[in-house]
Amino acid sequence: PTLASGSYHHFGESVVISGSGDIAPATVQGLMGTHTASSSLLLGLIVGLLVVIVVAAMFVTAEYRRGLIRTTFTAMPARGRVVAAKGLIVGAVTFVLSLAVMAVIIPLSQHLLRTHGNYVFPAPTLTQVRIGIGASAVVALAAITVTALSAILRRAAAAITAGGAVF
C-alpha cells in the first residue's frame, strides 16, 4: 500500500514524529509465549522430542521389566559398554531420522507461513542446513541422555519424567 509521508518537528526538548507505516512484521500470540508466527514451528520439535524421550527410555527399561537384562549382561558383562552401545544406536538412529524430518519440515513450514501471509525473515540455504543439523543433534543428544538415565533409574516412568524435566 501507498503510505502517507511522515514528518517531524521539535516540541520543547523533544522531537514529535508522525506518519504511518509498518515497522515490524505482523505477529500472533504463539503457544511458546512469544509473539512471532515462526515461534510456533518449535512446537513440532518439542512434540518430536517427547516422542524420542519415550522411545529412548523404553529401549533400556523394557529389558529390565522383562528380565532380559540378565541375558544382555551375561553376553557382555561390561555394563558401561552395553549402555554406550545402546546410546550410540539410539543417538545415530535418532539423528538420521530427525535430519530427514528437518529436510522436509523446514522448507514446508516456510512455504506454509508465507502462503498464510506471515513474514519469514530470509535465511541463506547454508543457515537452514545448520539449523536442521543443530536441531537433529539436540534431539540425538537428548536420546542418548535419556538412554543413560534409563539405565540408571531402571523404570520407564521415572526415566521419562526425568528426561521430560531435563529437556
TIRO-2110 file (N, C-alpha, C; in Angstrom, 1 decimal):
// TIRO-2110
0.8, -1.2, 0.0, N, 1, A
0.0, 0.0, 0.0, CA, 1, A
0.9, 1.2, 0.0, C, 1, A
0.3, 2.3, -0.5, N, 2, A
1.0, 3.6, -0.5, CA, 2, A
0.8, 4.3, 0.8, C, 2, A
1.8, 4.6, 1.4, N, 3, A
1.8, 5.2, 2.8, CA, 3, A
2.0, 6.7, 2.7, C, 3, A
1.3, 7.4, 3.6, N, 4, A
1.5, 8.9, 3.7, CA, 4, A
2.9, 9.2, 4.1, C, 4, A
3.4, 10.3, 3.7, N, 5, A
4.7, 10.7, 4.1, CA, 5, A
4.7, 11.2, 5.5, C, 5, A
5.7, 10.9, 6.2, N, 6, A
5.8, 11.4, 7.6, CA, 6, A
6.4, 12.7, 7.8, C, 6, A
6.4, 13.2, 9.0, N, 7, A
7.0, 14.5, 9.3, CA, 7, A
7.5, 14.5, 10.7, C, 7, A
8.3, 15.5, 11.1, N, 8, A
8.7, 15.6, 12.5, CA, 8, A
8.9, 17.1, 12.8, C, 8, A
8.7, 17.4, 14.0, N, 9, A
9.0, 18.8, 14.4, CA, 9, A
9.5, 18.8, 15.9, C, 9, A
10.2, 19.8, 16.3, N, 10, A
10.7, 19.9, 17.6, CA, 10, A
9.6, 20.5, 18.5, C, 10, A
9.4, 20.0, 19.7, N, 11, A
8.5, 20.4, 20.7, CA, 11, A
9.2, 20.5, 22.0, C, 11, A
9.7, 21.7, 22.3, N, 12, A
10.5, 21.8, 23.5, CA, 12, A
11.8, 21.1, 23.3, C, 12, A
12.1, 20.2, 24.2, N, 13, A
13.3, 19.4, 24.1, CA, 13, A
13.1, 18.1, 23.5, C, 13, A
11.9, 17.8, 23.0, N, 14, A
11.5, 16.6, 22.4, CA, 14, A
11.3, 16.7, 20.9, C, 14, A
11.3, 15.6, 20.2, N, 15, A
11.0, 15.5, 18.8, CA, 15, A
9.7, 14.7, 18.6, C, 15, A
8.7, 15.3, 17.9, N, 16, A
7.5, 14.6, 17.6, CA, 16, A
7.5, 14.1, 16.2, C, 16, A
7.3, 12.8, 16.0, N, 17, A
7.3, 12.1, 14.7, CA, 17, A
5.9, 11.7, 14.4, C, 17, A
5.5, 11.9, 13.2, N, 18, A
4.2, 11.5, 12.8, CA, 18, A
4.3, 10.8, 11.4, C, 18, A
3.3, 10.0, 11.1, N, 19, A
3.3, 9.3, 9.8, CA, 19, A
2.6, 8.0, 10.0, C, 19, A
2.7, 7.2, 8.9, N, 20, A
2.1, 5.8, 9.0, CA, 20, A
3.0, 4.8, 8.3, C, 20, A
2.8, 3.6, 8.7, N, 21, A
3.6, 2.6, 8.1, CA, 21, A
3.7, 1.3, 8.9, C, 21, A
4.5, 0.4, 8.4, N, 22, A
4.6, -0.9, 9.1, CA, 22, A
6.1, -1.0, 9.6, C, 22, A
6.3, -1.0, 10.9, N, 23, A
7.7, -1.0, 11.3, CA, 23, A
8.2, -2.4, 11.7, C, 23, A
7.2, -3.4, 11.7, N, 24, A
7.6, -4.7, 12.1, CA, 24, A
6.6, -5.7, 11.5, C, 24, A
7.0, -6.9, 11.4, N, 25, A
6.1, -7.9, 10.8, CA, 25, A
4.9, -8.2, 11.7, C, 25, A
3.7, -8.5, 11.1, N, 26, A
2.6, -8.8, 11.9, CA, 26, A
2.9, -10.1, 12.7, C, 26, A
2.4, -10.1, 13.9, N, 27, A
2.7, -11.2, 14.8, CA, 27, A
1.5, -11.8, 15.4, C, 27, A
1.6, -13.0, 15.9, N, 28, A
0.5, -13.7, 16.5, CA, 28, A
1.0, -14.1, 17.9, C, 28, A
0.1, -14.4, 18.8, N, 29, A
0.5, -14.9, 20.1, CA, 29, A
0.7, -16.4, 19.9, C, 29, A
1.9, -16.8, 20.1, N, 30, A
2.2, -18.2, 19.9, CA, 30, A
2.0, -19.0, 21.2, C, 30, A
2.0, -20.3, 21.0, N, 31, A
1.9, -21.2, 22.2, CA, 31, A
3.1, -21.1, 23.1, C, 31, A
4.3, -20.7, 22.5, N, 32, A
5.5, -20.7, 23.3, CA, 32, A
5.7, -19.4, 24.1, C, 32, A
4.7, -18.5, 24.1, N, 33, A
4.8, -17.3, 24.9, CA, 33, A
5.4, -16.2, 24.1, C, 33, A
5.9, -16.4, 22.9, N, 34, A
6.5, -15.3, 22.1, CA, 34, A
5.4, -14.8, 21.2, C, 34, A
5.7, -13.7, 20.4, N, 35, A
4.8, -13.1, 19.6, CA, 35, A
5.1, -13.2, 18.1, C, 35, A
5.8, -14.2, 17.7, N, 36, A
6.1, -14.4, 16.3, CA, 36, A
5.4, -15.7, 15.8, C, 36, A
4.9, -15.6, 14.5, N, 37, A
4.3, -16.8, 13.9, CA, 37, A
5.3, -17.9, 13.8, C, 37, A
6.6, -17.6, 13.5, N, 38, A
7.6, -18.6, 13.3, CA, 38, A
7.9, -19.3, 14.6, C, 38, A
7.6, -18.7, 15.8, N, 39, A
7.9, -19.4, 17.0, CA, 39, A
7.0, -20.7, 17.2, C, 39, A
5.9, -20.7, 16.5, N, 40, A
5.1, -21.9, 16.6, CA, 40, A
5.7, -23.1, 16.0, C, 40, A
6.7, -22.9, 15.1, N, 41, A
7.4, -24.0, 14.5, CA, 41, A
8.1, -24.9, 15.5, C, 41, A
8.5, -24.3, 16.6, N, 42, A
9.2, -25.1, 17.6, CA, 42, A
8.3, -26.1, 18.3, C, 42, A
7.0, -25.9, 18.2, N, 43, A
6.1, -26.8, 18.9, CA, 43, A
6.3, -28.2, 18.3, C, 43, A
6.5, -28.4, 17.1, N, 44, A
6.7, -29.7, 16.5, CA, 44, A
8.0, -30.3, 16.9, C, 44, A
9.0, -29.5, 17.2, N, 45, A
10.3, -30.1, 17.7, CA, 45, A
10.1, -30.6, 19.1, C, 45, A
9.3, -29.9, 19.9, N, 46, A
9.1, -30.3, 21.3, CA, 46, A
8.3, -31.6, 21.3, C, 46, A
7.3, -31.7, 20.5, N, 47, A
6.5, -32.9, 20.4, CA, 47, A
7.3, -34.1, 20.0, C, 47, A
8.1, -33.8, 18.9, N, 48, A
9.1, -34.9, 18.5, CA, 48, A
10.1, -35.3, 19.6, C, 48, A
10.5, -34.3, 20.3, N, 49, A
11.5, -34.6, 21.4, CA, 49, A
10.8, -35.4, 22.5, C, 49, A
9.6, -35.2, 22.8, N, 50, A
8.9, -36.0, 23.8, CA, 50, A
8.7, -37.5, 23.3, C, 50, A
8.4, -37.6, 22.0, N, 51, A
8.3, -39.0, 21.5, CA, 51, A
9.7, -39.7, 21.5, C, 51, A
10.8, -39.0, 21.2, N, 52, A
12.1, -39.6, 21.3, CA, 52, A
12.5, -39.9, 22.7, C, 52, A
12.1, -39.1, 23.7, N, 53, A
12.3, -39.4, 25.1, CA, 53, A
11.7, -40.7, 25.5, C, 53, A
10.4, -40.9, 25.1, N, 54, A
9.7, -42.1, 25.5, CA, 54, A
10.3, -43.3, 24.8, C, 54, A
10.7, -43.2, 23.5, N, 55, A
11.3, -44.4, 22.8, CA, 55, A
12.6, -44.7, 23.4, C, 55, A
13.4, -43.7, 23.7, N, 56, A
14.8, -44.0, 24.3, CA, 56, A
14.7, -44.6, 25.6, C, 56, A
13.7, -44.1, 26.4, N, 57, A
13.5, -44.7, 27.8, CA, 57, A
13.1, -46.2, 27.7, C, 57, A
12.2, -46.5, 26.7, N, 58, A
11.7, -47.8, 26.6, CA, 58, A
12.8, -48.8, 26.0, C, 58, A
13.8, -48.2, 25.3, N, 59, A
14.8, -49.0, 24.7, CA, 59, A
15.6, -49.7, 25.8, C, 59, A
15.8, -49.2, 26.9, N, 60, A
16.5, -49.8, 28.0, CA, 60, A
15.6, -50.4, 29.0, C, 60, A
14.6, -49.7, 29.5, N, 61, A
13.8, -50.2, 30.6, CA, 61, A
12.9, -51.4, 30.2, C, 61, A
12.6, -51.6, 28.9, N, 62, A
11.9, -52.8, 28.6, CA, 62, A
12.7, -54.1, 28.9, C, 62, A
14.0, -54.0, 28.8, N, 63, A
14.8, -55.2, 29.2, CA, 63, A
14.8, -55.4, 30.7, C, 63, A
14.8, -54.4, 31.5, N, 64, A
14.7, -54.5, 32.9, CA, 64, A
13.3, -55.1, 33.3, C, 64, A
12.3, -54.6, 32.7, N, 65, A
10.9, -55.0, 33.0, CA, 65, A
10.7, -56.5, 32.7, C, 65, A
11.2, -57.0, 31.6, N, 66, A
11.1, -58.4, 31.2, CA, 66, A
12.1, -59.3, 31.8, C, 66, A
13.2, -58.8, 32.4, N, 67, A
14.2, -59.6, 33.0, CA, 67, A
15.3, -60.0, 31.9, C, 67, A
15.2, -59.5, 30.7, N, 68, A
16.1, -59.8, 29.7, CA, 68, A
17.5, -59.1, 29.9, C, 68, A
17.6, -58.2, 30.8, N, 69, A
18.8, -57.5, 31.0, CA, 69, A
19.9, -58.5, 31.5, C, 69, A
19.5, -59.6, 32.2, N, 70, A
20.4, -60.6, 32.7, CA, 70, A
21.1, -61.3, 31.5, C, 70, A
20.3, -61.6, 30.5, N, 71, A
20.9, -62.2, 29.3, CA, 71, A
21.9, -61.2, 28.6, C, 71, A
21.5, -60.0, 28.6, N, 72, A
22.4, -59.0, 27.9, CA, 72, A
23.7, -58.9, 28.7, C, 72, A
23.6, -58.8, 30.0, N, 73, A
24.9, -58.7, 30.8, CA, 73, A
25.6, -60.0, 30.9, C, 73, A
25.0, -61.1, 30.7, N, 74, A
25.7, -62.4, 30.6, CA, 74, A
26.5, -62.4, 29.3, C, 74, A
26.0, -61.9, 28.2, N, 75, A
26.7, -61.9, 26.9, CA, 75, A
27.8, -60.8, 27.0, C, 75, A
27.5, -59.7, 27.6, N, 76, A
28.5, -58.6, 27.7, CA, 76, A
28.6, -58.1, 29.1, C, 76, A
29.5, -58.6, 30.0, N, 77, A
29.5, -58.2, 31.4, CA, 77, A
29.8, -56.8, 31.6, C, 77, A
30.5, -56.1, 30.7, N, 78, A
30.9, -54.7, 30.9, CA, 78, A
29.6, -53.8, 30.7, C, 78, A
29.1, -53.4, 31.8, N, 79, A
27.8, -52.7, 31.7, CA, 79, A
28.0, -51.3, 31.0, C, 79, A
29.1, -50.7, 31.2, N, 80, A
29.3, -49.4, 30.6, CA, 80, A
29.3, -49.5, 29.1, C, 80, A
29.9, -50.6, 28.6, N, 81, A
29.9, -50.8, 27.1, CA, 81, A
28.5, -51.1, 26.6, C, 81, A
27.7, -51.8, 27.4, N, 82, A
26.3, -52.1, 26.9, CA, 82, A
25.5, -50.8, 26.8, C, 82, A
25.6, -49.9, 27.9, N, 83, A
24.9, -48.7, 27.8, CA, 83, A
25.4, -47.7, 26.8, C, 83, A
26.8, -47.7, 26.6, N, 84, A
27.3, -46.9, 25.5, CA, 84, A
26.9, -47.4, 24.1, C, 84, A
26.8, -48.7, 23.9, N, 85, A
26.3, -49.2, 22.6, CA, 85, A
24.9, -48.9, 22.4, C, 85, A
24.1, -49.0, 23.4, N, 86, A
22.6, -48.7, 23.3, CA, 86, A
22.5, -47.2, 23.0, C, 86, A
23.3, -46.3, 23.7, N, 87, A
23.2, -44.9, 23.5, CA, 87, A
23.7, -44.5, 22.1, C, 87, A
24.7, -45.2, 21.6, N, 88, A
25.2, -44.9, 20.2, CA, 88, A
24.2, -45.3, 19.2, C, 88, A
23.5, -46.4, 19.4, N, 89, A
22.5, -46.8, 18.4, CA, 89, A
21.3, -45.9, 18.4, C, 89, A
20.8, -45.6, 19.6, N, 90, A
19.6, -44.7, 19.7, CA, 90, A
20.0, -43.3, 19.2, C, 90, A
21.2, -42.8, 19.5, N, 91, A
21.6, -41.5, 19.0, CA, 91, A
21.7, -41.4, 17.5, C, 91, A
22.4, -42.4, 16.9, N, 92, A
22.6, -42.4, 15.5, CA, 92, A
21.3, -42.5, 14.7, C, 92, A
20.4, -43.4, 15.2, N, 93, A
19.1, -43.6, 14.5, CA, 93, A
18.3, -42.3, 14.7, C, 93, A
18.3, -41.7, 15.8, N, 94, A
17.5, -40.5, 16.1, CA, 94, A
18.0, -39.4, 15.2, C, 94, A
19.4, -39.2, 15.1, N, 95, A
20.0, -38.2, 14.4, CA, 95, A
19.6, -38.3, 12.9, C, 95, A
19.7, -39.5, 12.3, N, 96, A
19.4, -39.7, 10.9, CA, 96, A
17.9, -39.4, 10.6, C, 96, A
17.0, -39.9, 11.5, N, 97, A
15.6, -39.7, 11.3, CA, 97, A
15.2, -38.3, 11.4, C, 97, A
15.7, -37.6, 12.5, N, 98, A
15.3, -36.2, 12.7, CA, 98, A
15.9, -35.3, 11.6, C, 98, A
17.1, -35.7, 11.1, N, 99, A
17.7, -34.9, 10.0, CA, 99, A
16.8, -35.0, 8.7, C, 99, A
16.3, -36.2, 8.4, N, 100, A
15.4, -36.4, 7.3, CA, 100, A
14.1, -35.6, 7.5, C, 100, A
13.6, -35.6, 8.7, N, 101, A
12.4, -34.8, 9.0, CA, 101, A
12.6, -33.4, 8.8, C, 101, A
13.8, -32.9, 9.3, N, 102, A
14.1, -31.5, 9.2, CA, 102, A
14.3, -31.0, 7.7, C, 102, A
14.8, -31.9, 6.9, N, 103, A
15.0, -31.6, 5.5, CA, 103, A
13.6, -31.4, 4.8, C, 103, A
12.6, -32.0, 5.3, N, 104, A
11.2, -31.8, 4.8, CA, 104, A
10.5, -30.7, 5.4, C, 104, A
10.6, -30.6, 6.8, N, 105, A
9.8, -29.7, 7.5, CA, 105, A
10.2, -28.2, 7.4, C, 105, A
11.5, -27.9, 7.3, N, 106, A
12.0, -26.5, 7.2, CA, 106, A
11.4, -25.8, 6.0, C, 106, A
11.6, -26.4, 4.8, N, 107, A
11.1, -25.7, 3.6, CA, 107, A
9.5, -25.7, 3.6, C, 107, A
8.9, -26.8, 4.1, N, 108, A
7.5, -26.9, 4.1, CA, 108, A
6.9, -25.8, 5.0, C, 108, A
7.5, -25.7, 6.2, N, 109, A
6.9, -24.7, 7.1, CA, 109, A
7.1, -23.3, 6.7, C, 109, A
8.2, -23.0, 6.0, N, 110, A
8.4, -21.7, 5.5, CA, 110, A
7.4, -21.4, 4.4, C, 110, A
7.1, -22.4, 3.5, N, 111, A
6.1, -22.2, 2.5, CA, 111, A
4.7, -22.0, 3.1, C, 111, A
4.4, -22.8, 4.1, N, 112, A
3.1, -22.6, 4.7, CA, 112, A
2.9, -21.2, 5.4, C, 112, A
4.0, -20.8, 6.1, N, 113, A
3.9, -19.5, 6.7, CA, 113, A
3.7, -18.4, 5.6, C, 113, A
4.5, -18.4, 4.6, N, 114, A
4.4, -17.4, 3.5, CA, 114, A
3.0, -17.4, 2.8, C, 114, A
2.5, -18.6, 2.6, N, 115, A
1.2, -18.6, 1.9, CA, 115, A
0.1, -18.2, 2.8, C, 115, A
0.3, -18.2, 4.1, N, 116, A
-0.8, -17.7, 5.0, CA, 116, A
-0.5, -16.3, 5.4, C, 116, A
0.4, -15.6, 4.7, N, 117, A
0.5, -14.1, 4.9, CA, 117, A
1.5, -13.8, 6.1, C, 117, A
2.3, -14.7, 6.6, N, 118, A
3.2, -14.4, 7.6, CA, 118, A
4.6, -14.1, 7.0, C, 118, A
5.3, -13.1, 7.5, N, 119, A
6.6, -12.7, 7.0, CA, 119, A
7.6, -13.7, 7.6, C, 119, A
8.5, -14.2, 6.8, N, 120, A
9.5, -15.1, 7.2, CA, 120, A
10.8, -14.4, 6.9, C, 120, A
11.7, -14.1, 7.9, N, 121, A
12.9, -13.5, 7.6, CA, 121, A
13.8, -14.4, 6.7, C, 121, A
14.4, -13.8, 5.6, N, 122, A
15.1, -14.6, 4.7, CA, 122, A
16.4, -15.2, 5.4, C, 122, A
16.7, -16.4, 5.1, N, 123, A
17.9, -17.1, 5.6, CA, 123, A
18.6, -17.8, 4.5, C, 123, A
19.9, -17.7, 4.4, N, 124, A
20.6, -18.5, 3.4, CA, 124, A
20.4, -20.0, 3.5, C, 124, A
20.6, -20.7, 2.5, N, 125, A
20.4, -22.2, 2.5, CA, 125, A
21.3, -22.8, 3.5, C, 125, A
22.6, -22.4, 3.5, N, 126, A
23.5, -23.0, 4.5, CA, 126, A
23.1, -22.8, 5.9, C, 126, A
22.5, -21.6, 6.2, N, 127, A
22.0, -21.4, 7.6, CA, 127, A
20.8, -22.3, 7.9, C, 127, A
20.0, -22.6, 6.9, N, 128, A
18.9, -23.5, 7.1, CA, 128, A
19.4, -24.9, 7.4, C, 128, A
20.5, -25.3, 6.6, N, 129, A
21.1, -26.6, 6.8, CA, 129, A
21.7, -26.7, 8.2, C, 129, A
22.4, -25.6, 8.7, N, 130, A
22.9, -25.6, 10.0, CA, 130, A
21.8, -25.8, 11.1, C, 130, A
20.7, -25.1, 10.9, N, 131, A
19.6, -25.2, 11.8, CA, 131, A
19.1, -26.6, 11.9, C, 131, A
18.9, -27.3, 10.7, N, 132, A
18.5, -28.7, 10.7, CA, 132, A
19.4, -29.6, 11.3, C, 132, A
20.7, -29.4, 11.1, N, 133, A
21.7, -30.3, 11.7, CA, 133, A
21.8, -30.1, 13.2, C, 133, A
21.7, -28.8, 13.6, N, 134, A
21.8, -28.5, 15.0, CA, 134, A
20.6, -29.0, 15.8, C, 134, A
19.4, -28.9, 15.2, N, 135, A
18.2, -29.4, 15.9, CA, 135, A
18.2, -30.9, 16.0, C, 135, A
18.7, -31.6, 14.9, N, 136, A
18.9, -33.0, 14.9, CA, 136, A
19.9, -33.5, 16.0, C, 136, A
21.0, -32.7, 16.1, N, 137, A
22.0, -33.1, 17.1, CA, 137, A
21.4, -32.9, 18.5, C, 137, A
20.6, -31.9, 18.8, N, 138, A
20.0, -31.7, 20.1, CA, 138, A
19.1, -32.9, 20.4, C, 138, A
18.3, -33.3, 19.4, N, 139, A
17.3, -34.4, 19.6, CA, 139, A
18.1, -35.7, 19.9, C, 139, A
19.2, -35.9, 19.1, N, 140, A
20.0, -37.1, 19.3, CA, 140, A
20.7, -37.1, 20.7, C, 140, A
21.2, -36.0, 21.1, N, 141, A
21.9, -35.9, 22.4, CA, 141, A
20.8, -36.1, 23.5, C, 141, A
19.6, -35.7, 23.3, N, 142, A
18.6, -35.9, 24.3, CA, 142, A
18.3, -37.4, 24.4, C, 142, A
18.3, -38.1, 23.2, N, 143, A
18.0, -39.5, 23.2, CA, 143, A
19.1, -40.3, 23.9, C, 143, A
20.4, -39.9, 23.7, N, 144, A
21.5, -40.5, 24.4, CA, 144, A
21.4, -40.3, 25.9, C, 144, A
21.1, -39.1, 26.3, N, 145, A
21.0, -38.8, 27.7, CA, 145, A
19.9, -39.6, 28.4, C, 145, A
18.7, -39.7, 27.7, N, 146, A
17.6, -40.4, 28.3, CA, 146, A
17.9, -41.9, 28.4, C, 146, A
18.7, -42.4, 27.4, N, 147, A
19.1, -43.8, 27.4, CA, 147, A
20.0, -44.1, 28.7, C, 147, A
20.9, -43.2, 29.0, N, 148, A
21.7, -43.3, 30.2, CA, 148, A
20.9, -43.2, 31.4, C, 148, A
19.9, -42.2, 31.5, N, 149, A
19.0, -42.1, 32.6, CA, 149, A
18.2, -43.3, 32.8, C, 149, A
17.8, -44.0, 31.8, N, 150, A
17.0, -45.2, 31.9, CA, 150, A
17.8, -46.3, 32.4, C, 150, A
19.1, -46.4, 32.1, N, 151, A
20.0, -47.4, 32.7, CA, 151, A
20.2, -47.2, 34.2, C, 151, A
20.2, -45.9, 34.5, N, 152, A
20.4, -45.6, 36.0, CA, 152, A
19.1, -45.8, 36.8, C, 152, A
18.0, -45.4, 36.3, N, 153, A
16.8, -45.4, 37.0, CA, 153, A
16.0, -46.7, 36.9, C, 153, A
16.2, -47.4, 35.8, N, 154, A
15.6, -48.8, 35.5, CA, 154, A
14.1, -48.8, 35.5, C, 154, A
13.4, -47.7, 35.5, N, 155, A
12.0, -47.6, 35.4, CA, 155, A
11.6, -46.6, 34.4, C, 155, A
10.7, -47.0, 33.5, N, 156, A
10.3, -46.2, 32.4, CA, 156, A
9.7, -44.9, 32.8, C, 156, A
8.8, -45.0, 33.8, N, 157, A
8.1, -43.8, 34.2, CA, 157, A
9.1, -42.7, 34.8, C, 157, A
10.0, -43.2, 35.6, N, 158, A
11.0, -42.3, 36.2, CA, 158, A
11.9, -41.7, 35.1, C, 158, A
12.3, -42.6, 34.2, N, 159, A
13.2, -42.1, 33.1, CA, 159, A
12.5, -41.1, 32.2, C, 159, A
11.3, -41.3, 31.9, N, 160, A
10.5, -40.4, 31.0, CA, 160, A
10.3, -39.1, 31.7, C, 160, A
10.0, -39.2, 33.0, N, 161, A
9.7, -38.0, 33.8, CA, 161, A
11.0, -37.2, 33.9, C, 161, A
12.1, -37.8, 34.2, N, 162, A
13.4, -37.1, 34.4, CA, 162, A
13.8, -36.5, 33.0, C, 162, A
13.7, -37.3, 31.9, N, 163, A
14.0, -36.8, 30.6, CA, 163, A
13.2, -35.6, 30.2, C, 163, A
11.9, -35.7, 30.5, N, 164, A
11.0, -34.6, 30.2, CA, 164, A
11.3, -33.3, 31.0, C, 164, A
11.7, -33.5, 32.2, N, 165, A
12.1, -32.4, 33.1, CA, 165, A
13.4, -31.7, 32.6, C, 165, A
14.3, -32.6, 32.2, N, 166, A
15.6, -32.0, 31.8, CA, 166, A
15.5, -31.3, 30.4, C, 166, A
14.8, -31.9, 29.5, N, 167, A
14.7, -31.3, 28.1, CA, 167, A
13.4, -30.6, 27.9, C, 167, A
END
